[in-house]
Amino acid sequence: MEGIRLLLVDDEEEFRGTIAKRLTLRGISPEQAASGEECLSVLEKMPMDVVVLDVKMPGMSGIEALHHIKEKYPKTEVILLTGHATTLDGVEGIKAGAFDYLSKPIELDHLIGKIKHAYDKIRREEEKLKEAEFREKMEQQMIATERLASLGTLAAGVAHEINNPLAIIKESAGWMKLILKKDECAEIPRKQDFDMALNKIEKGVERAKRITLQLLGFARKDDSVLAELNLKELADEAIRLVTREAANKDIEIVQEMDIPGNTIWSDPYQLRQVLINLLTNAIHATGSGGNITIKLEVIGEEVALSVQDTGQGIPKENLERIFEPFFSTKSPGEGTGLGLFVTRGIVEKLGGKIEVESRLGHGTSFCIKLPKYLEVKEGLAGRDHTDILNKIIKMG
């Protein structure tokens, strides 16, 4: 009953005031109105859970006010107060949508019982609505799963068809390089140009293989494995996997994560992939001798995990495009443009969001905001990935 929003409407000020005081002593502090018109005015300003409404009032009657309430505020429950001689008004009111009615003089415990039952009905309706929304999300998630499963099957076939000729191209290029290394080919004209062309072929093959692997990783719909995980320990694992790459550029990775509340319920495997993606991008963007900071904050029922680098930053015109598939600021052959696209998909599927801030010459910060307790989300439902697959096929 705590927090219930109650409106008491009666033209008899003494009666209304007495009931209001007694209800307040029992832990329910009602708003008050002296007429049907004032009742509607109060409802326009603040929503109410339950309205206790006198039937016989000058001006707008309780029954008229009831009709307006049920029309404009259908979720608000109404309890009518009638005189012994006007119980038919109570029956009429129930037909019009009132929760129940009481005859004056009323017993306070009886009134409180009716208010409690009306409030319980509201909560049950809210629970039914939440259950219906949950079922709808589950149905959408099942549809999305089926679509992604179909996409994964198709992607696997495409990758197989692409990887077979790629293997032949790579083997042939390697064979040609071996021939060029033989003594009899040492003096052939433009030998250096042949070597350069074969190197380009091999790089192109590797790039195509990375694209097919990332597409398969994106299209595969693994079941989420929910577990209670320590974000600091997860960050430690991710850092260990990129330590060598950071050390080669003399980049220091700093953690600011020793705070209470650093455990959440989510999918540790997918979060680890997100952290590795962000750390790898930060290392690529940061010059020799720079540093990267992983920071954790707890904000209410959310955690905010940020990866900040001291790199060159991202131009303003590119900030809104970096999450697009195949958009990359790296040199040709150095990136597929799918990393951040996949990262955002994972974060959204885990019920969170990812934000980016950047200033040229001052570095970039990616911030992941996640709920402490993972709820069912639509995930990647509703996105059309067919165009992505078509681009992959064209690139093959």
N, C-alpha and C positions, 0 to 999 in steps of 0.2 A: 504493500500500500504506500510505501515511501515514494515520494515524487509524483503521486497521482495528481493530475490537474482537474480540479473540481470547481464547477460554477453552481452557486445556489441562487435560484431566482424565485422571489416571492414579494408581493406588494406590501405585505405586513412587516414593517421594519422590525418591530419587537420580536416577532416569531423568527424572522430571518436572522437577526443578530444573535438571538439565544442559541439557535441551532449551529450557527457559525462558530461561536465560542466553544460550544461543547465538542464540536468536531475537531477544532484546533487542539483542545486538550487531549484528544485521542490520536493526535499526530497527523491530522488532515487539515490543511489551511485553505479554505475555499475562497474563491473570488465571489463577489456578490453583485446582484442586479435586482432592481425593483420593478421591472416590467419586461414584457416580451421584446419591446423595441431596444431596451438597454441590454438585454441578453444578447441579441444579434450584434449589437455594437461591440460588446466585449469579445465575442467570438471572432469578429473581423480583425481585432488587434492581437489576440493570442489564442492558440488552439487549446481545446479542452478535451479531456478524456471522457468525463461524465458530467452531465447537466441534470441537476435536481430541479424540476420545473413545476411550479404551481399551475393548476389548470385554470382556476377562476381568478382573473386579473383584469382590471380596467384597461380599455384600449385593446391591444393585441392579446388574445387569449392564449393559454398554454398550448392548446391544440394547434392554433395557427402558427405559433412559434415553433412547435415540433415539426410541422411540415417544412418550414424554412430551414431548420437545422438539418433534417434528413436529406434535403435537396442539396444544400451547400456543403455540409460537413457529414457525409455518410458514415464516417468511422467513429463519430462521437455518439456515445450511448446516452439515452435520456430516460430518467426515472420521473414519473409524474406523481404529483401530490394532489389528492382529491378530497372533498368532503364526503362524509358517509352517504349523503343523499345524491352524490354525483359520481358513483362508482361506474356508471355507464360511460362517463367520459374517459375513465381509465381503460376500459375495454376498447373504446374507440381509438384511444391513443396507441394501444398495443397493435391494433390493426394498421395504424399509420406508421408503425416502425419503432415505437417506444420499447425500451427493454422491459420495463415493468411499471407498476404503479403502487402507491401506498395511500391509505386513507388517513386523514387527520382525525384526532391527534396521533402523532407518530411516536414510536419508541425508537430511541437513538440507536440501540443495538440492531434493531430491525433495519433501520436506514443504512447503517454501516455495512450490514450483511449484504444488502442490495447493491450498494456501491462497490463492494468487493467483488461480487459476482459479475457485475457489469464490466469491471476492470479486467477480471479474469477472461471474460469473453473477448475483450479487445486484444489481450496478449495471445490468446489462442489463435485469433484471426491473423495476427502478425506472424506467429510461428508457421501457420499454414501458408502464408504468403512467402515467407523465407524458404519453406520447403519446396514450394512450387518454383521459385527462382532457382533454387539449388538443382532441382530436377531438370529445369530448362538448360542450365549451364552444363550439367552432365550430358544431356542429349547433344548439345552443341559440341562438347568435347569429344563425344563418340563420333560425331560426324567428321570433326577435324582429324581425329585419329584415323578414320577410314580413308580420308582424302590423302593424308600424309603417307599412309601405308601404300596407297596406290602410287603416289609420287615416288616413294622409296623403291617400289618394284620397278617402275619405269626408269628411275635414275640408275638403278643397278644394271639394268639392261643396256642403257646408254653408255655407262662407264665401261662395261665389258666390251661393247662394240668399239669404243674409242681406244681403250687401253691395248687391245690386240694390235691394231695398226701402229699405235705409238711404240709398242715393243719392237715391232719389225723395223720402224724408222730408226729407233735408238740403236738397235743391233747393227743395222746397215751403216749408220754413221760411224759407230765404233770400228767396224771392219774397215771402212774407208780410211779412217785415221791410222789404223795399223799399217795399211798398204803404203800410205804417204810417208811413214817412218822408215820404210825399207830403203836400202842404199840405192837401188835402181831408180827411186823416185826423188832422190835428193836434189837433182838438177832440173826437175820439170818446171816449165814456165808458170809463174804466178802461184807457186806452192803456198805462199803465205795467205793468199786470198782463199784458197781451198780450206786451209786450216781454220780461218776465221768463219767461213760459211758453215763448216761442220760444227764448230763451237756454238754458233747461233741455233743450229738445228737441235743440238742436245739441250740447250737452255729452253728452247720452245717446247720440247718434249716434257721436260721437268715441270714447266709451268702448266701445261695441259693436264699432267698427272695430279698436280696440286689442286687444280680446279675441280676435277672429278672427285677427288677425295673429300674436299670441303663440301661439295654438293651432297655426297652420300652422308656425310656427318650431319648436315643440316636436315636432309629429308628423313633420316632415320628417327622414328618416334619411340625412343626408349621409355619404359615406364619409370616415372619418378620414384626415387627411393628416399622417402622422408626419414630423417633422423635428427636427433639433437646434436648439433655440431658447434664446436668452439671456433669462432672466426679467426682468432689469433693462431691457433694450431693449423687451420686451413691455409692462412697466409704464409706460415712457416713452410708448409709443404710446397706451395706454389713458388715461393722465393728460391727454395733449393733447386727447383727444376730449371730456373733461369739464371742461377748464380754464375755459371761459367760464362754465359753470354755477356752478363753485366761486367764481370771481372775483365773480360777482354777489352772493354771500353773504359775501364777504370771508373765505373759508375757505382756509387754507394746507394744501397736500398735501406731506407730508414723506416722503422715501424713506430706508430703512435697508437697502440691498441691495448695497452694495459689499463683497461677500465672495467668496472663492474657491468654485468649484463651483456657480455660479449658472446653469449650462446643463443642460438635461434633454432627453430625447427624448419628445415628446408632440405634440398637435395645437395649433398656435399659434392657429388661427382660433377654435376653441372656447374655449381658455383666455382669449383676448382678450375674448370675449363675457362670460365669467365675471367677469373683472376689471372690466369696464365696469358690469355689473349691481351688483357689490358697491360700487364707487365711487359710483355714482348713488344707491344706497340710503343710503350714508354721508353724502353731501351733503344729501339730504333730511332725514336725522335730526339733522344738526349745525346748531346755531344760528349766527347771524352772528358772525364773529370766531373761530370754533372752528378745529380742525385735524384732519387725517386723516393717519394714518401707514401706509405700506406697508412691511412688514418681511419679510425673507427669512432663514430659518435652514436649515442643512443638518444632517440627523439621520440618520447612517448612509447607507442607500440611498434615503432619502426627502428631499424638500425641503418645508419648511413656509412657506407664503406667507400672511401675515395682513394684513387691512385693519382698522385700529382707528380709531374716531371718538370725539369728545368730546361726543357728542350726549346726548339725554335718557335713553337706555337702554331696555331692553325689560323689561316686567314678567315676573316669574318664571313666572307661569301661562301666558304666551304663548310662552316659549322653545321648548317642545316642539311648538308648533303652527305656527311661522313657515315651515316647509318644506312645509306642507300646501297643496294647490292651492286657490286662491281665498281663502286666509286673508290678511287684510291689516289692519294697524293704522292705515292712512291713512284720511283722510276719504273718504266716498262720492264716487266720480267721480275720485279722484286716483290710484288704483292698482287693478290687476286681481287681485293676489294670486297671480300666476303666476311672477313674477321669480325668487324663491328656490327655488321648486319646480323650475323649468327649470334653474337653476344647480346644484342638487344632482344632478339627473339627468346633467348634463354631467360633473361632477366624478367621479361614480361610474363613468360610462362610460369615463373616462380612467384608471381604476384607483385613484382616490384617495377621500378622504372629506373632508367639510366639518364643522367644529365651530364652535360659537358660545358666547361668554361675554359676560355683560352685567350691569351694575349700574345701577339707577335713579339718574339724576343724574350718573353717571360714564362713560357711553358704552358702546359695544359693540365686540366684536372677533370677526371671522369669520376662521377659520384653515383654509386648504386644504392638505391633506397629499397629495403626489403622489409616485409612484415616479420615480426618475431615468430609468428605462427602462420605457416603457409595455408591459404584457403584455396578452394577450387576456383580456378580462373578459366577463362575461355582460351587462354594461351595464344596459340597462333591461328586460332579459328578466324575465319573471315578474310584472311589474306589470300590473294591469288598468286600462287607460286608458278603457274604454268609459264608465264613470260620468262621467269628465271631459267626454267628448264630449256625453253626454246633458245635462249641466248647461249646456254651451254652447248646445245646441239650445233648451233651455227658456228661456235668457236671451234668445234671438233672438225 
